[in-house]
Amino acid sequence: MTVKIFGHKNPDTDTITSAIVTATIEKELGGDAKAYRLGEINKETEYALNYFNVEVPELLESVNDTDEVMLVDHNEFQQSADGIEQATITSVIDHHRVANFETDAPLYFRAEPVGCTATILNKIYKENNIEITKEMAGLMMSAIISDTLLLKSPTTTKQDEEALHELSTIADVNYETYGLDMLKAGASTKDKSAKTLITGDAKSFDMNDNHVRIAQVNVVDLEELFERKQELTEEMQKESNEENYDLFILVVTDILASDSRVIAIGENNTVIERAFDVALDDNEALLTGVVSRKKQVVPNIEKAFKSLYE
């Protein structure tokens, strides 16, 4: 049986490239595996795949009880494929928190506190003495650049730095020049609809019985996007009504200044004030030095919600 490998919905560069790289590793180890995606790729990921001449994985609509799957770059079921509760999960390789996850049978589960799944995959290559091709090195390099914002994110670890240097040497690419070009390729918002912007990189979280949606957009020009604030807010409200979100947060990150501006919609949007010690002005606030959803946004909001109920 061919094992299906995929990352989370609304895929980013790490999730797409990790699925491709993991499938390659599995094949090198004698397994039968295929990489899939759970949504459309973004411009940043498209840039990386085109640069290293790697095909976009096939779209996977859902899984069922006849499927064996491997999860990369996620483990929370609400972020995974439709029907994931029915499938047999054989393996997880991730760098996020572990939540809302359980299986009926034992599995290989590897979750490490690093900035990117690709950093773990680089170690798996070396642990199994598998040669890394230029293409796979390039994809892993791209993922690390994306998840750590060229090593500027607080999620960055020494392991990420070392892996990026190793992989850029194998790929024969100047990672700083390439990385800035790749990030810029995904940063323009002019040709994107409001719906695309709030759903392109969005994840759902359960926080103290609150259904929270957190979307993130990386930009090089904050004003270009905030000129469309009313349009974005209306689209966020519409999706909140349709999906019953208690709180919808859009994090707009300036990848050059390493700050973020947020828009928060919902009855509990003042949790943002408690989480970051800021004042909302027309549902908006500047979060100085905040760039990481995983390490800075989600944990702070979770703590703020818990404090509301204490």
N, C-alpha and C positions, 0 to 999 in steps of 0.2 A: 504494500500500500504506500502510495506517495504521501508523505507528511506535508501538510500545508503550513507554511511559515508566514506570519504577518505581524505587523505592529498595530498601533492604535488607529482608531478612526480619525478623520481629518489629519492625514499623515504629514509629518514634517520630514526633513532630510535624514535625521537619525533613524526614524522608523522605517523609511523606505530602503535606505542603504543597508541597515542591519538585517532586514529580511533577505536581501540579495546576498549579502556576505555570509549569513548563517546557512543559507541553502547551499552555497559554494563549499563551505566547510563540511557540511553533512555529506555532500557528494564525494569530497576528498576522503572522507572516513568510511566510504562504502555504503552510505545510506541513500535512500530515494526521497528527495525533498524538492519542493518548489516554492519560490517566493511569490507572495501575493500582496496586494494593497487593498485597503478598506476605504478608498476614496480617491479623489483627483489629486495629483501632485501639484505642488506650488511652483512658482517660477524659480525659486532658489534651488529646489531639488532638480528641476528640469535642467538648470544650468550645469549642475554637477554631473548628471547622467549623460548629457550631451558632450561635456568636456572629456569624459572618460569613455565615451562611446559604449554605454551600457543601456540595454533596453528597459523600458518601464515595465514593472511587473503587471501581471494580469489582475483585473479587478475581481474581487471576491465579494459576492452579495451576502452570503450567509454560510453557516456550517451546520451540521446535524450530527446525530448519534453514530453515523458510520465514518465520521472523519477523525483522523489523528492530526493534531495540530501542535505547533510550537509557537509560543508567544515571545516576541521581542519588543523591547522598549515600552512595555506596559504589563500590568497584571490585573488591574481592576476590570471587572466584567462589564461595567457600564461603558468602558472605553473600547471594548473589544468587539469582535464580530457578532452579528445577530445569531443567536442559537448557541453561543459559546458554552452555555451551561450543559448542553447535550453532548458536546464533542469530548473526545479523549485528549486531554492535554498531556503531552509527553515531556515537555520541557518549557522552561521560562528563563529568559536571559534579560535582565532589566537593571535599571539604576534608579528607580523610583521607590516610593514607599510601597509597602505591601498592605492592601486593603480590599475588602469584599472579594476574597479569593479562597476557594476551597475545591478540592477534587476528591473523587471516590477512590482513587488509586495513587500509589506512590509515583513520584516524577522527579526529574532533574530540575532543580530550582536554584538559579544563581542570580543573586541580586547584590550589587556592590555599590558602596557610596562614592561613586565617581561621577564626573560631569556628563558622561555620554556612554551609551551602550557599546559604541564602537571601540572604546577603550578596553572593555572586557573582551570583545571579540579579538582584538589584537593579541591579548594574552592567551586566548584559546588557540589561536594560530601557533603561537610559540610553544605552548604546552604540548601540542600534538606534532610538533616539528613539520608543519606544513609550510611550504614556500608561499609567500604572499606575492601575488602578481601586481603589476603596476596599476591595473584597473581596480582591484580590490583595495589596494593601499590608498588610491585616490578617493574611493568612496568612503572609507573609514576616516580619512583625513577630513573630508568634507563634512561628515557628521560631527566630528569633534569641533570644527570651526563653528558650525551652526549652533550646537548646543551650548558652547562656552562663549559665543560671541567673540571669536578670535582670542580666547583665553582671558577675556575681561570679566566674565561672569563670576560671581562668588561661588558658583557650583564647581568651578575649575579646581582640579587637584593636581598634585605633582605627577600622578600617573597619566593624567590627560596631556600634560605638557610633554612628558617624555614620549608618549605614544604619537603625538602630533609630529614631533621632530623625526622620529623613526619612520613614520609613514610618508612624510613629505619627501624624505630622502629616497625611499623606494619608488615613490610616484614620480620623482624627479621634477618637483614643483616647488616654487617659492610660496610657502603657505600664506605669508602675509599679503602678497600681491594678489594671489589667487583668491584668498579668503575674502578680501575686501570687495573684489569683483563679484564673487558669489553672493555675498550678503546684500550688496547693492542690487543685484539682479532680482532679489526677492523683496526689495524694500519699496519699490514704486507702488503707489496706491491709485494713481490717476485712472488706470484702465480697469479697476476692480469695483464691482458693485458693493453697496453697503452690506448686503447679505453675505457676499463672499468674504468681506473683511471680518465680519463677526463670527463666521463659521469655519473659516479656513484653518485656524489653529485654535480650536476650542475643546475644552475638556469639562466633564461633569464631576462633581464631588458631593458627597453627602456629609454635611457638617451639623451635628446636633439636630438631626431631623429637618435640616434645611437643605433643599435641593439647589445647589449652587453651580452656576455655569461661569467659567473663566476663560475668556478668549484673549489671545495675545497677537499683536501685529508689530513687526519690527519695521522701523522707518528710518530715513535719514533726514526727513523734514516733517516735524510734528505739525506745523501749521498747515501743510498740504492736506493732512487728514482731518484736522480739527475744523477746517472750513466747512466740513460736511457733518458737523456734530449733530445737528438736528436730524438729518437723514439717518445717521447711525443710531441715535437714540430711539427713533421711531421703529427701526428694524429690530433693535434689542427688545423693545417693549412688546412688539408683535410676537417674537419668538418666545419670550417669557410667558406670554398668555397662552400660546399654543402648547408649550412643553411644561407648563406649571413650574417654572423656576421661581424660587423664593428670592434669589439674588442673581443678577447677571452683571458681570464685571468685564469691561473691555480694557485691557492693559496695552497701551501704545508705547513701545519702547524705542527710544532714540539710540541707535546702535553706535553712534559717534560720541554722543555726550554721556552715555551710560546712565540715563535717567528714564523714568516712565511717567506718563500722564494717564490717569484712569477715568473712566466713566462708569458709574455704578447705578443700576436700576433695580428697584425693589423696596419693599417695606423696611427691610433691615439694612439699607445701604449705608446707614450711619456706622455700621460695623467697620467700615473702611477707616473712619476717623479714629476709632478705638484701636484698630490694628496697626495704624501707621502714624498715629499722633499728628494728624492733619485735619484741616477743616474743609468739608465739601462746599464747593461754590457751584450752584447749578448742577449738582450731581457729578462734579469734576474735582480732581485734586492732583497735584504734582507730587510724585514719590521720588525724592532725590536719592540717587544711588541704587535704585531698585531696578533690576533687569531680569531676575530669575523668577518665573512662576513657581517652579518646584521648591526652591530654597527660601525665597523671600516672601512671595505673595501667599501661596497656599498655607504654609505654617502659621503666618501671622494672622490670617483671617480665621483659621481654625481656633487659635488661642483666643481671639476676640469673641468668637461665638460661644466658646466654653465659659468665658468670663461673664457673658450675659445671663447665663443660667445658674451661676453659682450663688 
